[in-house]
């Protein structure tokens, strides 16, 4: 199996995943995954596609993540891993889709408008 390259996005975070068969080693920005995503919730989110498809410890991952915060980054990684697994075996798609892991979340931060302090907040109005 050659290296499979996929991309995942969430808010401002972009994750590029390079997946190949191996022993389950995961490197994120040249660091171990447990160091990069220290909490159990983040590690659970990252490993969700593998748990659903019963492919834990079957693939080595090299991941480059940029932008956003921890949650946005881990959800971008999750989407990229899901896409890579579907590329390996299209039979995984119904299970991953049912869990909601193949959908790109389109919610982004709304831009600040001129003449306002924030995106929707307005300056205090004085009638007199």
C-alpha positions in Angstrom: 0.0 0.0 0.0 1.3 3.4 -0.9 1.0 6.5 1.2 -2.5 8.0 1.2 -2.7 11.8 1.5 -6.0 13.5 2.6 -7.0 16.9 4.0 -9.5 17.9 6.7 -10.7 21.4 7.8 -12.6 22.8 10.7 -12.9 26.5 11.4 -9.4 27.9 10.8 -7.6 24.6 11.3 -6.2 22.5 8.4 -4.9 19.0 8.8 -3.0 17.0 6.2 -2.8 13.3 6.9 -0.3 10.9 5.3 -1.4 7.3 6.1 0.3 4.0 5.3 0.2 0.5 6.7 2.2 0.0 9.9 2.0 -0.5 13.6 -0.2 2.4 14.7 2.4 5.1 15.2 0.9 8.6 15.1 3.1 11.7 14.7 1.5 15.2 14.8 3.8 18.0 13.7 6.8 15.7 14.5 5.5 15.1 18.1 3.8 12.1 19.6 0.0 12.3 19.4 -0.4 11.8 23.2 1.8 14.9 23.7 0.1 17.0 21.1 -3.5 16.2 22.2 -3.0 15.6 25.9 -6.6 15.1 27.2 -8.6 12.0 26.9 -11.5 13.7 25.1 -9.2 14.9 22.3 -7.5 11.5 21.9 -11.0 9.9 21.8 -12.0 12.3 19.0 -8.9 11.6 17.1 -9.2 7.8 17.3 -13.0 7.7 16.6 -12.7 6.7 12.9 -10.4 3.8 13.8 -12.7 2.6 16.6 -15.8 2.7 14.2 -14.0 0.8 11.5 -12.0 -1.6 13.8 -8.7 -0.6 12.3 -6.8 0.5 15.5 -3.0 -0.1 15.3 -3.1 -0.9 11.6 -1.9 2.3 10.1 1.0 4.8 10.7 0.0 8.4 10.5 2.1 11.5 9.8 -0.1 14.6 10.4 0.6 18.3 9.7 -1.9 20.6 11.5 -2.0 24.3 11.3 -4.3 27.1 12.6 -7.2 27.2 15.0 -7.4 25.8 18.5 -7.1 22.3 19.9 -10.7 21.3 19.3 -10.7 22.6 15.7 -7.4 20.9 15.0 -8.6 17.5 16.4 -11.8 17.7 14.4 -9.9 18.5 11.3 -7.6 15.5 11.9 -10.7 13.3 12.5 -12.2 14.3 9.1 -8.9 13.7 7.3 -8.5 10.3 8.9 -12.0 9.4 7.9 -11.4 10.4 4.3 -8.2 8.4 4.3 -9.9 5.3 5.6 -12.7 5.6 3.0 -10.0 5.8 0.3 -8.5 2.6 1.7 -11.8 0.7 1.8 -15.0 2.3 0.5 -17.0 -0.1 2.6 -16.2 2.0 5.7 -18.2 5.0 4.3 -21.7 4.1 5.6 -20.5 3.5 9.2 -18.4 6.7 9.2 -21.2 8.7 7.6 -23.7 7.4 10.2 -21.4 8.7 12.9 -21.2 12.1 11.2 -17.5 11.9 10.6 -17.5 12.5 6.8 -19.2 15.9 6.9 -17.1 19.1 6.8 -18.5 21.4 9.5 -19.1 24.7 7.7 -19.4 26.9 10.8 -16.8 29.7 10.7 -16.3 32.9 12.8 -18.4 35.7 11.4 -16.3 38.7 10.3 -16.3 42.0 12.1 -18.2 44.7 10.3 -17.1 48.4 10.0 -18.9 50.8 12.4 -19.5 48.1 14.9 -17.4 46.8 17.8 -17.8 43.1 16.9 -19.5 41.0 14.3 -23.1 41.6 15.6 -22.7 43.8 18.6 -23.6 47.5 18.1 -22.5 50.6 19.9 -24.9 51.9 22.5 -27.7 53.9 20.9 -28.7 57.2 22.6 -32.0 58.7 21.6 -31.4 62.1 23.2 
